[in-house]
Amino acid sequence: MDHTEAPSDLQHGSASDAGIVGRNISWHMRFDMAQPRFPVPQLARRALRRLRRILLEPDHRHITWMLLRRPKAGFQPVNLTWENRYPRIFSFVQAVIGAEAPARLLSFGCSTGEEVVTLRRLFPSAVIRGLDINPGNIEICRKRLRRDPDPAISFGRARSAELEPPESYDVIFCMAVLRDSRLTDFGLQRCDRFIRFEDFADIVGGFERCLKPGGLLVLRHSNFRLCDAPAGKDFEVALSLPIPPASFTPIFGPDNRLMPGVSYPDTVFRKTSTRATAEGVSRKAQSCARSRRTPLVRPAQPAR
């Protein structure tokens, strides 16, 4: 199992309910830890703790914003990221384009910037842009950039790459972004309550427009397959990696229905110069057929 890909189960700890009150304890800790003078129902206590986290923890506040606002074409509402999360994938891309290449890289769904930090370390001569739909994430990224300025790094808030210049990127990274973890948790037969294939197709179509011919698209842990989207005909598979059981990702079709028993190991795609030809359509069909033949073992307790 590639443990570097397994989503972490780390959660923010919450203060105990012991009756501890002191002058040196901050007001929010006293609020959470003081013993109430009257019984409080469990749901009310849980709601108070949730409110405390929203008020005091920026990351939790940004996630709550995503869940409540449900922005158009929004996908993964949860920030779950760390530096060098996908070392095998990063190493492959580094070997293909060269570590010192003056490449232009896009981190789509950059969250709070850990992936951009990794890319800067691996590609010191690259120009890197990070995009995320969550304004709180971009605020954090820009604060980090102000603390450690880098004129070759920029961040922007966007739901797609539609405003990026055409054929401007050598590599686009989009990993664990075009998905919704609730689909794994709830075992739903349809996904359109949370995400839609139509939005996925629009986003990957934008990737195709922004990539240079021969450029790489890195797409990992998506709830949809590139080969099902119209843009899929313009790509060939460059790297396929098995999906670890702990990183189980259900796959849904263009009709937004679950595709039982289907896994999608294709991970890195190269944009070809073949557009809308019989060869491109055949390549797309082969990619989809290969993913149907991939054995899938669902873990007893899906990772979040």
Residue pairs with C-beta under 8 A, 6 or more apart in sequence:
1 244
1 245
1 246
2 88
2 241
2 244
3 244
3 246
4 84
4 85
4 86
4 87
4 88
5 85
5 86
5 220
5 221
5 244
5 246
5 247
6 244
6 246
6 247
6 303
7 80
7 176
7 181
7 246
7 247
7 303
7 304
8 80
8 82
9 303
9 304
12 53
12 57
12 60
14 32
14 49
14 53
15 29
15 32
15 33
16 33
17 33
17 35
18 33
18 35
19 33
19 34
19 35
20 33
20 34
21 30
21 33
21 34
22 30
25 33
28 52
28 55
28 56
31 52
32 48
32 49
32 52
40 48
53 60
53 61
54 60
54 61
54 64
55 61
58 136
58 140
59 79
59 112
59 136
61 136
62 79
62 134
62 135
62 136
62 137
63 77
63 78
63 79
65 134
65 135
65 136
66 74
66 77
66 78
66 133
66 134
67 77
71 133
71 159
72 159
72 199
73 133
73 159
73 160
73 199
73 202
73 203
74 133
74 159
74 195
75 109
75 133
75 177
75 178
75 179
75 180
75 195
75 199
75 200
76 109
76 176
76 177
76 178
76 179
76 180
76 181
77 180
77 181
78 181
78 304
79 111
79 112
79 134
79 137
80 111
80 176
80 181
80 304
81 111
81 112
81 114
81 115
81 176
82 114
83 114
83 115
83 117
83 118
84 90
84 118
85 114
85 115
85 118
85 175
86 175
86 220
88 241
89 175
89 218
89 220
89 239
89 241
89 267
89 268
90 118
90 119
90 122
92 238
92 239
92 268
93 171
93 216
93 218
93 268
94 122
94 123
96 216
96 238
97 103
97 123
97 170
97 171
97 216
99 122
99 123
99 124
100 124
100 125
101 123
101 125
101 126
101 170
102 125
102 126
102 127
103 123
103 125
103 126
103 127
103 170
103 171
104 126
104 127
104 128
104 129
104 168
104 169
104 170
104 171
105 119
105 123
105 126
105 127
105 128
105 129
105 169
105 170
105 171
105 172
105 173
106 128
106 129
106 130
106 131
106 161
106 164
106 169
106 171
106 172
106 173
106 210
107 115
107 116
107 119
107 128
107 129
107 130
107 131
107 173
108 131
108 161
108 172
108 173
108 174
108 177
108 207
109 131
109 132
109 133
109 174
109 175
109 176
109 177
109 178
110 116
110 130
110 131
110 132
110 137
110 141
110 155
111 132
111 134
111 137
112 137
112 140
112 141
112 144
113 130
113 137
113 140
113 141
113 144
113 145
113 155
115 130
115 173
115 175
116 128
116 130
116 141
116 153
116 155
117 144
119 126
119 128
119 173
120 126
120 128
120 150
120 153
126 152
127 152
127 153
128 152
128 153
128 154
129 153
129 154
129 155
129 156
129 164
130 138
130 141
130 153
130 154
130 155
130 156
131 155
131 156
131 157
131 158
131 161
131 164
132 138
132 141
132 155
132 157
132 158
133 157
133 158
133 159
134 157
135 157
138 155
138 156
138 157
141 155
142 155
145 153
145 155
159 203
160 202
160 203
160 206
161 172
161 203
161 206
161 207
161 209
161 210
162 206
164 206
164 210
165 210
166 209
166 210
167 209
167 210
167 211
167 212
167 213
168 210
168 212
169 210
169 211
169 212
169 215
170 211
170 212
170 215
170 216
171 215
171 216
171 217
171 218
172 207
172 210
172 211
172 215
172 216
172 217
172 218
173 218
174 207
174 217
174 218
174 219
174 220
174 222
175 218
175 219
175 220
175 221
176 220
176 221
177 222
178 195
178 200
178 203
178 204
178 219
178 222
178 223
178 224
179 195
179 221
179 222
179 223
179 249
180 191
180 194
180 195
180 223
181 304
182 188
182 194
183 191
183 194
183 195
183 223
183 250
183 252
184 248
184 249
184 250
184 302
184 303
184 304
185 302
185 304
187 250
188 258
189 257
189 258
190 252
190 256
190 257
190 258
191 197
191 223
191 252
191 256
191 257
191 258
192 256
195 223
196 256
197 224
197 228
197 229
197 252
197 253
197 254
197 255
197 256
200 222
200 223
200 224
200 229
201 224
201 229
201 230
201 231
201 254
204 217
204 219
204 226
204 229
204 231
204 232
205 229
205 230
205 231
207 217
207 231
208 217
208 231
208 234
208 235
208 271
211 217
211 271
212 271
213 271
213 272
213 273
214 270
214 271
214 272
214 273
215 270
215 271
216 238
216 268
216 269
216 270
216 271
217 226
217 235
217 268
217 269
217 270
217 271
218 267
218 268
218 269
219 226
219 266
219 267
219 268
219 269
220 267
221 243
221 247
221 249
222 249
222 264
223 249
223 250
223 251
223 252
224 251
224 252
224 253
225 232
225 251
225 264
225 266
225 287
225 288
225 291
226 232
226 235
226 266
226 269
226 287
227 266
227 284
227 285
227 287
227 288
227 291
228 253
228 254
228 288
232 284
232 287
233 274
233 275
233 276
233 277
233 280
233 281
233 283
233 284
234 271
234 272
234 274
234 275
234 280
235 269
235 270
235 271
235 272
235 283
235 284
236 269
236 270
236 272
236 283
237 266
237 268
237 269
237 270
237 287
238 268
238 269
238 270
239 266
239 267
239 268
240 265
240 266
240 267
240 290
241 265
241 267
242 263
242 265
242 294
243 249
243 263
243 264
243 265
243 296
245 297
245 298
245 299
246 299
246 303
247 303
248 296
248 298
248 299
248 302
248 303
249 263
249 264
250 258
250 259
251 258
251 259
251 262
251 263
251 264
251 291
252 258
252 259
253 259
261 296
262 291
262 292
262 294
262 296
263 291
263 294
263 295
263 296
264 291
264 294
265 291
265 294
266 287
266 290
266 291
272 280
272 283
274 280
274 283
